[in-house]
Amino acid sequence: MNKPGIALIMTLLNEENGLPGLLRSIDSQTLQPDEIIICETGSTDNTMPILRRWQASHPGRMKIIEMEGLNIAEGRNQAIRASAAPVICVTDGGCVMQENWLQEITAPLATGGSVGIVYGETVAVGKSRVGQQFSFLYAMKTGDAGAAVSVHSSRSVAFRKSAWEAVGGYPEWMILAGEDTYFFNQVEKVAESCSIPAARVYWSHGEESLVKIFQRHRRNSKGDSEANLHASRYLTLIGAYAAAAAALLLSFFRRGLIPPALLLTIVLCFRHTPVAMKKGANLLDAVAVLPAITLFRDLGMVNGYLAGLRSRAPKRYSAGSVET
């Protein structure tokens, strides 16, 4: 076999439900990867049996690295180290790739140009009413609230291995979340980037309840805080909710403060409703479901960011430097 040119890597943990769809989408790619390297980090479900069956039916194509207990950054780095390919494509569990994904996302890297990292798009897919509205908020990251699309995620990205080496890989000291954003920021300091809308991945996010939405954003925001990412965004959000809480508290002593306190709370929770209505959301989703999701998401973000501030220095420096 010729020297591999493109590797598809991912880290998996307890992904039995979405894994068959992910593997089928690999088979359906118009351009096939030369290597498929999966770091399996200790699943307790049927993830490994499914992988073994697929590996047996595709001899020589897949390498499985079993390393229990790794965080997602460590797992990705292990998979990339095991690859001989100069171009690395990354996706994740719970994803299904569009047929032309690999071909589209690697096209800018196929030449000797200056592009070092290519971002595809991620379409968030929810099942329940709450899950569908969470997909809408996920889409807000791109500025297009109707598309349910977000870029800059390791669910849909490709880069040169040389760029990964130049920045020391994914930050292994980030044990919760935010590792991909930190990594992308570092790569963009040494290489050009571009986005390919046609390189699309569908992600079944599984955030079908308010509690799960709170937990996800708490975890992600703690990771952002530990990496000192998006500080102005978080501080603005914290300030707004602190003002609302203070006004509500003071309203027990001065009833005249009740109207402004309620108004500020309503503005915070309903700030996405006008866009949702403009995009055709039904009345119940726009005035009941979406504001509730917004509140739980925001509270998770505030809680996580503050928790990250408390643990930022000890976690970063006790973990040591990133292995390269």
N, C-alpha and C positions, 0 to 999 in steps of 0.2 A: 504494500500500500504506500502511496506517495505521502510525503510529509504533510501532516494536517494543516489546513489553513484557517479553519473556523471551529471553535469549540463552543458548545452550549453547556453552561454550568448552572447549578442551582443547589440550594440547601433545603433539605426536607426534614420535617418532624410531624408525625401523625397526620399524614395527608391522604389516607386511604379513600376518602369520599371523592376528592377532586382529581386524584392521580390518574385514573383511566382516561378521563377527558384530556388531561395534559399530554399523556403519552400518545393518544390518537392524534392530537394536533401536531406533535412532532413528526409522526408518520406522514401527515398530509402536507408538510412544507414543500413548496415548489423548489427550494434550495435546501438540501440536506446538510446538516453539520458533519464535519469530519470526525469530531469527537463529541461524546455526551458524557459529562462527568458530574456525578451527583454525590454530594456529601450528606450522608444520612446520620442524624445526630441523636439517635436513640429512641426511635418510635416504638410505642407499645401497642399499636394497632396492626393492621395488615399492610402497612406501607412496604415493608421489606419483601414479603411474599409477592406482592404485585410487581415490584421492581425486578425481582429475580425471574419471574415468568417472562417479563418483557425483555430482559437481558438475554434469556435463553433463546428467544425467538429472533433476536437481532445480534448474532454472534460477532464479536469484535468491535461493536459500536459503542457500547456503554461501559463505563468504569464506575463502580460504586465504592466510595470511601466511607467506612463505618467508623465514626468517632463520636461516641456518646458524650453529651454534655456541652458541646461547643455552642457558642452563641452564633448568630447568623453571619456576622462579619468574619469570625474565625472559620466558619464552614465554607464561605465563599472563597476566602484566601486559600484554604486547603485545596479546594477544587481547582482553582486557577494555577496553583503551584504544580499540580499534577498534569497540567495541559502542556502540550508541545506546540500549540497553535499560536500564531501571532495576533489573531483576532478573537476576542472573548465576547460571547453573547450571554446575557443573564436574564433569567426569568425566575418564577417562584411558584410554590404550591398554590393551588386554587385558581390557577390561570389556564386559559385556553388561547393559543396563539392563532391569529388569522393566517390563512394558508401562505400568504406572501410575506409574513413577518420577517423571517430570517433573511430573505432576499433583499427586502427593502432596508432593513436596519444595518446591514453590512455593506450596502452599495457605496456609501461615502468613504468606507475604509478599504475598499478594494484597490484603490490606487495609492500612489505614494504621496498624496496631498498632506496638508497640515491638520486635517480633522483628526482628532484623537479620541473623541467620544461622541456617540450618536444616541439621542433620546427618542424612543418610540412613545406611543400613547397607551394609556391604561383606561379601559372602560369599566367602571365599577358596576357590578350587577347585584341587585338585591332582590329577594324573593317576597318578603312581606311588605306591607305599607311602610313600616318604619325603615326597613332595609332599602326600599326604593328611594325614600326621601334622604337617607344617608348618602346614597349614590349622588343625589343632586348636590349636596353640600361638598362631597368629594370633588365634583366637577367645578365648583367655585374656585378651586386653586388655579385653574387655567384662565379664569375670567370669562368663560362661556358656560353659564349656568344651565343651559339646556342640553349640553352634549354629553354629560356624565363622563368626561374625559380628564385625565390628569397626566402631566408629563413629569419627568425627573423622578422616576422610581426604578428600583432594581427589578421590578417586574418586567420592564421593557427597556433594555439598554444594551449597547455594544460599545466596546472600546478596544484600543490596541493594548496588548499585554505590556508593551514598553511603557505606556502611560501609567498603567497600574504599578509597575515596578518603580517608576520615577517618584511616585508619591508614597510608597511604602505600603500599598494595598489598602483594603478596607480597614477602618480604625477598630482594632480588636478590643480596645478599652471601652468602647461603647457597647454595653451589654444589653440594652433594652431596645432602642430604636434611634433613628436619625443617622445611622451609619452611612446610608447611601447618600444623603444630602451632603454630609461632611466629605465623603469621598469624591463626589462630583465637584464640589467647590475646589478641592485640592487639584483634581485633574485639570480643571479649567484654567488653573494658573500655569500649567505647562503645555497645554494643547488647546486647539480650537474645538468648539462643539457645534453641533447642529441638531435640529429636530426633524423627524420624518413622520408626518401625520399618518401616512399609510401603514406604518409599522405598528399595528394595533394588537393589543392583548386584552382579553376579557377576563376580569378578575371577580370571582364570587367572594365578596369580602366577608360574608357571614355575620355582619353587624345587624342583627335582626331585632335587637331589643335596646332600650335606652341604657340599661346597665352595661351591656357590652360596648356601646358607643362611648360611655364614660370611661370604661376601663381601657379601651384602645387609645383614646386621646390622652389619658393620664400617662400611659406608658410612652407614647410617642413624644409627648411634650417633655417628659422627664429626660428622654434622650436628647432632645433639642437643647434643653437647659444645660445638661452636662457638657455638650459640645459648644455652648455659647452661640447657638444659632437663633436667628429671628428675634433677638432681644427686644427690639422696639415694638414688634407686633405683640409679643406677650405682655410687655409692660403696659401698653395701651389697653389691652383687654383687662388686665388686672386692675388698672386704675379705674376703668369704667365700672366694673363690678364692685370695687371697693366703695366708689361714690354712691352707687345704688344701695349697697348694704348700710352705709353710714346714714343715708337719708332715711331709709326705712327704720333704722334704730332710733334716730332722733325724732321721728314722727310720733313715737310713743310719748314724747315729752312736749312736742309742739305739733299739734294736729295740722297746722298749716303746711307742714312739709310732706304730708301724705300725697297730694297730687303730683308734685315734681318727682317724688321717689317712685311712684307707680309709673309715671311717664317714662322715666329713665329705664326702668325694668322692662317695660313694654317695647321700647325702642331697641334694646339689646336683643330681646327674644324674637322680635318680629322683623329684624332688619333684613332678612332674606325673603320675606313674604311678598313684597312688591315685584321682585324679579320672578318669583315662582308664579305669581298670577299672570305676569306678562308672558311667561313661557307656556301658559295654558294649564297650570296645576288646578285641580278642583278645589273648591272652597274649604272642604274639611282638611285636606293636606296642607293648604297654605296657611290656615289660621289656627290649626290645632296640632297636627303632627309635626310640621316643620319647626314651629317655635319650641316645642318640647325637645326635639332633637338638638336644636341650636343651644338651648340652655344646658342640657346634659353634656354636649360636646364642649362648650365653653368652660363649664365647671371642671371637667376632666382636664382641660388644657391648663387652667389656672392652678389646679391642685398639683398636676404633674410638674409644671415649670417651677413652682415653689419648692417641691420636693427635690428637684434636680439641683437647685441652687444650694440646698443644704449638703448635697453629696458630691457636688461637682469636683472639687479639688481632691478629696481623698480617693474617689474612684479613678480619676484620670491618672494620678501620679503613682498610686499604689499598684496599678496594673502594669506599669513599666512601658517601654517603647513597643511599637508595633513590630512584630517579627517580619522580616522581608526575605 
